[in-house]
Amino acid sequence: MEIMKFDNVKKTFEDGQEVIEALKSTSFSINAGELVAIIGPSGSGKSTLLTMMGGLQRPTEGTITFMDEDISTMVEKERNILRFDQIGFILQASNLVPFLTIEEQFELVDKFAGKKHDSKRAEELMKEMDIYKRKDLYPSDLSGGERQRAAICRALFPNPKLLLADEPTASLDTEKAIQVVELLKKITKDSERSTVMVTHDNRLLEYCDKVYRIVDGEMTQEK
């Protein structure tokens, strides 16, 4: 099943009288069950690509389709709902609220959604990620690997179809980095969702189903 498709998508910015091509005309698709890596040097367009996939930016040209819906033409309210319900974000710094315990992070998600807290799902996710025994601790009390597993849990809590991970292993040693990417691969395959990971970490590429490289806004497939 196709989760997301870019069809001749281009993104430009104006800097004074100069037009900068952050992403040149790009076409590709991502299917359910695929773990995809986006690699390339700093400033190459990786973050621009990721923000467009997450509905945070509109393309200058082309069409972005998510689950057969054209998100490039959605109004902001529709994209906000999409991001909250269907797209999960995993950031390098874990993006956990520092003054909430791990369990309270999930309660906050349901509160924003106006839903009754689903404590059972939160418990299941924490047990699956092996952090349930740490549920009453704050992010600062956890190791780097534990914080990333908690961040993955929170991203998975609304049961999104697409996970977007920005340098999820940048602050981890080799053992913990491999644990995180193996975990991402498992939850991607088991739940038939898609995961896209921006990374500089070549250790992770062998675990990915597809690898794309971006250089100066131009994307090519390497795997």
JODA-V170114 format. One record per residue. RES is the residue in one small letter. PHI is phi as a letter, one per 40 degrees, with the letter a starting at -180 (none if undefined). OMEGA is omega as a letter, one per 30 degrees, with the letter a starting at -180 (999 if undefined). NEAR is the number of other ideal C-beta (glycine too) atoms within 8 Angstrom. Layout:
((RES/PHI/OMEGA/NEAR) (RES/PHI/OMEGA/NEAR))
//
This chain:
((m/none/l/5) (e/c/l/10) (i/c/a/13) (m/a/l/13) (k/b/l/10) (f/b/a/12) (d/b/a/9) (n/f/a/10) (v/c/a/16) (k/b/l/13) (k/b/l/14) (t/b/l/9) (f/b/l/7) (e/c/l/8) (d/b/a/6) (g/g/l/4) (q/c/a/3) (e/c/l/6) (v/b/a/7) (i/b/l/8) (e/c/l/9) (a/c/l/9) (l/a/l/15) (k/c/a/8) (s/d/a/8) (t/b/l/13) (s/b/l/8) (f/a/l/9) (s/b/l/7) (i/b/a/13) (n/b/l/9) (a/d/l/10) (g/g/a/9) (e/b/l/12) (l/b/a/15) (v/b/l/14) (a/b/l/14) (i/b/a/14) (i/b/l/14) (g/i/a/9) (p/c/l/5) (s/d/l/3) (g/g/a/4) (s/c/a/10) (g/h/a/14) (k/c/a/11) (s/c/l/8) (t/c/l/12) (l/c/a/14) (l/c/a/13) (t/c/l/9) (m/c/l/15) (m/c/a/12) (g/c/l/10) (g/g/a/12) (l/c/l/6) (q/b/l/8) (r/c/l/5) (p/c/l/13) (t/c/l/7) (e/a/l/7) (g/g/a/14) (t/b/l/11) (i/b/a/15) (t/b/l/12) (f/b/a/13) (m/f/l/8) (d/g/l/5) (e/b/l/8) (d/c/a/8) (i/c/a/11) (s/c/l/10) (t/b/l/4) (m/c/l/11) (v/c/a/5) (e/d/a/6) (k/c/l/6) (e/c/l/8) (r/c/l/11) (n/c/l/8) (i/c/l/8) (l/c/a/14) (r/c/a/12) (f/c/a/9) (d/c/a/8) (q/b/a/11) (i/b/l/15) (g/b/a/10) (f/b/l/12) (i/b/a/13) (l/b/a/11) (q/d/a/8) (a/c/l/5) (s/g/l/10) (n/f/l/7) (l/c/l/12) (v/c/a/8) (p/c/a/7) (f/c/l/4) (l/b/l/10) (t/c/a/9) (i/c/l/18) (e/c/a/10) (e/c/l/9) (q/d/a/13) (f/c/l/17) (e/c/l/10) (l/c/l/10) (v/d/l/11) (d/c/l/11) (k/c/l/8) (f/c/a/7) (a/c/a/8) (g/g/a/4) (k/b/l/6) (k/c/a/4) (h/c/l/9) (d/c/a/10) (s/c/a/7) (k/c/l/6) (r/c/l/9) (a/d/l/14) (e/c/l/9) (e/c/a/8) (l/c/a/12) (m/c/l/14) (k/c/l/8) (e/c/a/7) (m/c/l/11) (d/g/l/6) (i/b/a/13) (y/c/a/8) (k/c/a/4) (r/b/a/11) (k/c/a/10) (d/c/a/6) (l/c/l/8) (y/c/a/10) (p/d/a/11) (s/c/l/5) (d/c/a/6) (l/b/l/13) (s/c/l/5) (g/d/l/9) (g/c/l/10) (e/c/l/10) (r/c/l/12) (q/c/l/15) (r/c/l/13) (a/c/l/18) (a/c/l/14) (i/c/l/15) (c/d/a/16) (r/c/l/11) (a/c/a/11) (l/c/a/12) (f/d/l/12) (p/c/l/10) (n/g/a/5) (p/c/l/12) (k/c/a/9) (l/b/l/16) (l/b/l/17) (l/b/a/13) (a/b/a/14) (d/b/a/11) (e/f/a/11) (p/c/a/16) (t/b/a/13) (a/d/a/9) (s/b/a/6) (l/b/l/11) (d/c/a/5) (t/d/a/7) (e/c/a/6) (k/c/l/12) (a/c/l/13) (i/c/l/11) (q/d/a/9) (v/c/a/15) (v/c/l/14) (e/c/l/9) (l/c/l/11) (l/c/l/15) (k/c/a/12) (k/c/a/8) (i/c/l/13) (t/c/a/14) (k/c/a/9) (d/c/a/6) (s/b/l/7) (e/f/l/7) (r/b/l/13) (s/b/l/16) (t/b/l/15) (v/b/a/14) (m/b/l/14) (v/c/a/13) (t/a/l/14) (h/b/a/6) (d/c/a/9) (n/c/l/6) (r/c/a/8) (l/c/a/14) (l/c/a/11) (e/c/l/5) (y/c/a/9) (c/c/l/13) (d/c/l/7) (k/b/l/11) (v/b/l/11) (y/b/l/13) (r/b/l/11) (i/b/l/14) (v/b/l/9) (d/f/l/5) (g/g/a/13) (e/b/a/8) (m/b/l/13) (t/b/l/7) (q/c/a/9) (e/b/a/7) (k/a/999/7))
//
